[in-house]
C-alpha cells in the first residue's frame, strides 16, 4: 500500500453511513444521544500489514468545486466527521502504553477515468496496523472520534 500525504490535523475525514442501519449508527431516544458505531467502518487488508477504510477529505472538496453533500449517495445518506488529529489520537485506556494505530492519508482516485466520480479526487484512507488484538474494540474507539455532520 503506497499512502499519500497525511491529512493536516485540522482537516476532517468524512465517512458516509446509512442512519437507518443499526450496525452503523445508533440513536438513544431517552438520552437523545446519537453516535457512529464500529460497524460503520470496513477496513480492507493490504499486503504490507496495514488496512484501510475509505473516507473523504473535507479540505479537498473546494478545489474540486464540490460540497459535502456531493459525497453522499443512497443508501448512505448521512455523513459523520472527525478531525484527522482526533483519529490519530485514538487510544484504548486499558491497553498499557497504547499508541494510536490510526493515521489518515490522502488517496485520490485518478481523474479522467470513466465511471469515476469527481468526489473521488477527495478520497482518503484511515490506515491502521492489522496485527492489533481486539480490532473490534479499536474500531469502537475510532467511532467515538466521529460526530454527525449536518449536510446542507
URHU-V938315 format. One record per residue. N is the residue number from 1. SS is DSSP state (H for helix, E for strand, L for the rest). OMEGA is omega in whole degrees, 0 to 359 (none if undefined). Layout:
BEGIN
n | ss | omega
N | SS | OMEGA
N | SS | OMEGA
END
This chain:
BEGIN
n | ss | omega
1 | L | 176
2 | L | 183
3 | L | 176
4 | L | 180
5 | L | 175
6 | E | 174
7 | L | 174
8 | L | 183
9 | L | 185
10 | L | 178
11 | L | 181
12 | E | 168
13 | E | 183
14 | E | 180
15 | E | 177
16 | E | 175
17 | E | 177
18 | L | 183
19 | L | 178
20 | L | 180
21 | L | 186
22 | L | 179
23 | L | 182
24 | L | 190
25 | E | 175
26 | E | 177
27 | E | 179
28 | E | 182
29 | L | 184
30 | L | 183
31 | L | 182
32 | L | 177
33 | E | 177
34 | E | 181
35 | E | 172
36 | E | 179
37 | L | 183
38 | H | 178
39 | H | 179
40 | H | 182
41 | L | 174
42 | L | 181
43 | L | 175
44 | E | 182
45 | E | 177
46 | L | 184
47 | L | 183
48 | L | 178
49 | L | 176
50 | E | 175
51 | E | 183
52 | E | 178
53 | E | 183
54 | E | 172
55 | E | 173
56 | E | 179
57 | E | 182
58 | H | 183
59 | H | 180
60 | H | 185
61 | H | 181
62 | H | 180
63 | H | 176
64 | H | 182
65 | L | 180
66 | L | 174
67 | L | 177
68 | H | 181
69 | H | 179
70 | H | 179
71 | H | 182
72 | L | 172
73 | E | 181
74 | L | 1
75 | L | 181
76 | E | 190
77 | L | 178
78 | E | 185
79 | E | 172
80 | E | 183
81 | E | 173
82 | E | 176
83 | E | 178
84 | H | 179
85 | H | 180
86 | H | 179
87 | H | 180
88 | H | 182
89 | L | 182
90 | L | 178
91 | L | 174
92 | L | 186
93 | L | 184
94 | L | 177
95 | L | 183
96 | L | 178
97 | L | 182
98 | L | 171
99 | L | 181
100 | L | 179
101 | L | 188
102 | E | 170
103 | E | 179
104 | E | 185
105 | E | 176
106 | E | 177
107 | L | 183
108 | L | 175
109 | L | 180
110 | L | 178
111 | L | 173
112 | L | 178
113 | L | 180
114 | L | 178
115 | L | 180
116 | L | 179
117 | L | 178
118 | H | 181
119 | H | 181
120 | H | 172
121 | H | 178
122 | H | 181
123 | E | 177
124 | E | 180
125 | E | 163
126 | E | 180
127 | E | 171
128 | E | 176
129 | E | 182
130 | L | 188
131 | L | 182
132 | L | 172
133 | L | 177
134 | L | 181
135 | H | 180
136 | H | 178
137 | H | 175
138 | H | 180
139 | H | 176
140 | H | 178
141 | H | 177
142 | H | 181
143 | H | 180
144 | H | 179
145 | L | 184
146 | L | 174
147 | E | 180
148 | E | 179
149 | E | 176
150 | L | 183
151 | L | 179
152 | L | none
END
